[in-house]
Each structure stands twice: as C-alpha cells, then as structure tokens.
Amino acid sequence: MVLQAQEGLLTTSPVRVLVATAVPVERDAVAQAFTSAAVEMPLPGATLHRTASLDLLTAGVGPARAASSTASALTAAALRGAPYDLVVSTGIAGGFAPDAPVGSLVVAEDIVAADLGAETPDGFLPVTELGFGTVNHRPPQPLVRDLAAATGALAGTVLTVSTVTGSATRAAELRARHPRALAEAMEGFGVAEAAAAHGTPVVEIRAVSNPVGPRDRATWRIGDALAALTEAFGKLAPVWKSWTSA
Ligand SMILES: O=C(O)c1cccc(C(=O)CC[C@H]2O[C@@H](n3cnc4c(=O)[nH]cnc43)[C@H](O)[C@@H]2O)c1
C-alpha cells in the first residue's frame, strides 16, 4: 500500500470514499469513528470535511439539496484529479416495523425514489411508467453483503421521500408498493443520482431513529441512532480497503 500526499493530508487508503450526510450531527457521528483530524473545504452549496480516512460531506436535507451538494463534491474531486471511488449516503431514517426496529441498521440493496411520479385514479405511477427518468439505483451487491456482514445491518430497499410519512395508511401504501422496503429517508436517491452522473458506485447505510408511520416526535431515538452510526463506521475500514468496483 502506498502513502499518498493529498493536499496536505496523508492517507493510506487507495479507495477514495465520499460520505454524504444530511446534517452536521450525522456527519459528526460518522467522524467520531475516526481519530484523524478533518480539514474543512468549502464547496458551492455545501461543506466538505476531509479526513485521512474518508471525506465527509454535509449535503443538506432532501433529495434535491443532497444531489446538488454531492454533485459539487464529485466535480471538485474530479477537477483536482482525484475522483472518488465510492459514494456513501448515510444518516438516520424511519424504519418499517416490525422488520427494521428503532436502533437497527439498514443497508440498501436498492435506493428507490418512492414519491417521484404521478397520482392517477388508478393509483401512483412512477416516472418510469410515464416514459422518462429513473426511480431506482442498485448499489454493488457484493459491497452491500460485505457492509451487512461487517455491521450486522439488515439488507433491503431504502426509500427516498420528499415528505416524511406521517400516517399508518401511507406507511402501508409504501410497503405495498415496495415489499422489500426496510427504511425511508430523504436523501439517498438524490445522492445516488449525482453519483450515477459521475459513473461512481453508491451505497446507502441508515440507522433507524423512528418507526415509519404516525408522527410521534416523543418516540424518536436520534441519540441511539447516531451512536449506531458511529459504531457501524468504526467497523467499516476493512470493507472500504478491500472493496473495488473492478
Ligand atoms: O418533526 C417531525 O415530526 C419530523 C418527523 C420526521 C422527520 C423529521 C426530520 O426532520 C428528519 C429529517 C431527516 O432525518 C431523516 N429521517 C429520519 N427519519 C425519517 C423518516 O421517518 N422519514 C423520512 N426521513 C427521515 C431524513 O433523511 C432527513 O435527513 C422531523
């Protein structure tokens, strides 16, 4: 393994990984898994924290903001001649009960835009059935398996929504349309769209902070979910190092 000097940082990892969270507390939960200091780099619309292990992007809430921030980071890396090998979307999420309980970890076999489409008298139609776009990104499955094995995460579909589910009816509708759905969050599909535009593989790892369903803020366990993220990322260095998309 070769030591590389990157803009004042020394790294021993040949795999360049960009980790995108929505908000700073999620970024900090990931950063706590590492001892190395971070160098802050402002980007158009987002801030990147570069560590010796990974680059951490605070990408913002929602798929559009997450896509734009991730695109900035990917373009900046390409322009400095060091493109990323992998993009990881991560943070807290709602879990579909009973399969993904609060405190559990989920890794996405599929990253699905669950509300990108049209309502019709016969129900919801994804944009793909209207004749354009895409609603699904599929991460490399061997990597999904390695991530699940290293962390004990459940593997299944992770939905991206622009509106947080707030009723049992909506939760049941989503689950009926996506029987393999384990979790919903608001950024994965946006991050994946930006990664796909750069030809970069993407994965999504989520820690469940609340059940998907009726809004009940008092039952949220954000601290537990953030602790689960820290623990998970503490176990992942060997996975990043051994992984290659080739
Ligand atoms: O105040 C509320 O009632 C409330 C309810 C749900 C979510 C929020 C957020 O501000 C969370 C947005 C943030 O966290 C991720 N997240 C966490 N749980 C869920 C969920 O059940 N459905 C969708 N997204 C969720 C999301 O990725 C955002 O980054 C406030």
PDBQT file of the ligand as one rigid body, heavy atoms in Angstrom, charges set to zero:
ROOT
HETATM    1  O1  LIG A 301     -40.610  16.896  13.394  1.00  0.00    +0.000 OA
HETATM    2  C1  LIG A 301     -41.016  15.849  12.909  1.00  0.00    +0.000 C 
HETATM    3  O2  LIG A 301     -42.085  15.327  13.206  1.00  0.00    +0.000 OA
HETATM    4  C2  LIG A 301     -40.162  15.113  11.974  1.00  0.00    +0.000 A 
HETATM    5  C3  LIG A 301     -40.604  13.886  11.529  1.00  0.00    +0.000 A 
HETATM    6  C4  LIG A 301     -39.824  13.150  10.680  1.00  0.00    +0.000 A 
HETATM    7  C5  LIG A 301     -38.597  13.621  10.244  1.00  0.00    +0.000 A 
HETATM    8  C6  LIG A 301     -38.183  14.834  10.689  1.00  0.00    +0.000 A 
HETATM    9  C7  LIG A 301     -36.882  15.314  10.275  1.00  0.00    +0.000 C 
HETATM   10  O3  LIG A 301     -36.554  16.449  10.373  1.00  0.00    +0.000 OA
HETATM   11  C8  LIG A 301     -35.931  14.285   9.791  1.00  0.00    +0.000 C 
HETATM   12  C9  LIG A 301     -35.363  14.583   8.504  1.00  0.00    +0.000 C 
HETATM   13  C10 LIG A 301     -34.028  13.908   8.361  1.00  0.00    +0.000 C 
HETATM   14  O4  LIG A 301     -33.915  12.633   9.003  1.00  0.00    +0.000 OA
HETATM   15  C11 LIG A 301     -34.056  11.563   8.086  1.00  0.00    +0.000 C 
HETATM   16  N1  LIG A 301     -35.244  10.827   8.577  1.00  0.00    +0.000 N 
HETATM   17  C12 LIG A 301     -35.337  10.327   9.815  1.00  0.00    +0.000 A 
HETATM   18  N2  LIG A 301     -36.478   9.673   9.985  1.00  0.00    +0.000 NA
HETATM   19  C13 LIG A 301     -37.158   9.772   8.842  1.00  0.00    +0.000 A 
HETATM   20  C14 LIG A 301     -38.421   9.277   8.432  1.00  0.00    +0.000 A 
HETATM   21  O5  LIG A 301     -39.173   8.614   9.162  1.00  0.00    +0.000 OA
HETATM   22  N3  LIG A 301     -38.805   9.573   7.168  1.00  0.00    +0.000 N 
HETATM   23  C15 LIG A 301     -38.015  10.284   6.340  1.00  0.00    +0.000 A 
HETATM   24  N4  LIG A 301     -36.810  10.763   6.692  1.00  0.00    +0.000 NA
HETATM   25  C16 LIG A 301     -36.373  10.507   7.925  1.00  0.00    +0.000 A 
HETATM   26  C17 LIG A 301     -34.150  12.204   6.711  1.00  0.00    +0.000 C 
HETATM   27  O6  LIG A 301     -33.241  11.578   5.834  1.00  0.00    +0.000 OA
HETATM   28  C18 LIG A 301     -33.782  13.673   6.906  1.00  0.00    +0.000 C 
HETATM   29  O7  LIG A 301     -32.419  13.904   6.698  1.00  0.00    +0.000 OA
HETATM   30  C19 LIG A 301     -38.939  15.608  11.546  1.00  0.00    +0.000 A 
ENDROOT
TORSDOF 0
